């Protein structure tokens, strides 16, 4: 795919990218796809997928108490538990505001570790990484932000999310559907969004503007970006997913570079 070569114009030391269809066919890659990059918050969809497997295995229920009083596993996954961004401090009653929270994902990881009696990083490895052959991916700390992976591995994950084998497709449909519709909140790096739609561990594009995906991305597009200069989006209407990893922290360069890149990829796919 010629569009992927646009990453060569990004002001970053190293970048790698790839595009995959639901059947696992890789339409193209560019850059060092076997290089391991810190994912930052692109860790969250991986952690969320493990949480959903724990739910399907019966280890946890989505609506069981977890986190602050009145909060549930579902609230933690959807950033509506009321926990602050990076500290275990309650800022709002559960379900009333979209407060993007690393702390919430850390509470979630602890909750699943207790329920399964397996360290969360090990649970993620057994439940998600190993079955998908993601041998170069590991969780080296917080389930909110300390994943390390490659483009090759994340393309395997993106194919799985599009055509689930580890989960019931209905569970994934729920994960990519808005939880607590209508809630506003800050999308890190992009400011206040009303509504600020999220599913279970995945951010949903909806009508957000500005946004890190493209102007031609469908409203159903879902995924995540990370402060380490990384992103993974899945566009169900286009039938493809795209991964890009870099070694430069997110900033104005990404705000400028990512949307036209995504539009070029979608234009070539279509």
Secondary structure, 3 states (H helix, E strand, C coil): CHHHHHHHHCCCCCEEEEEEECCCCEEEEECCCCCCEEEECCHHHHHHHHHHHHHHCCCCCCCCECCCCCCEHHHHHCCCCCECCCCCCECCCCCCCECCCHHHHHHHHHHHHHHHCCCHHHHHHHHHHCCCCCCCCEECCCCCCEEEECHHHHHHHHHHHHCCCCCCHHHHHHHCCCCCCCCCEEECCCEEECCCCECCCCEECCCCCCCCCCCCCCCCCEEEEECCCEEEEEECCCCEEEEEEECCCCCHHHHHHHHHHHHHHHHHHC
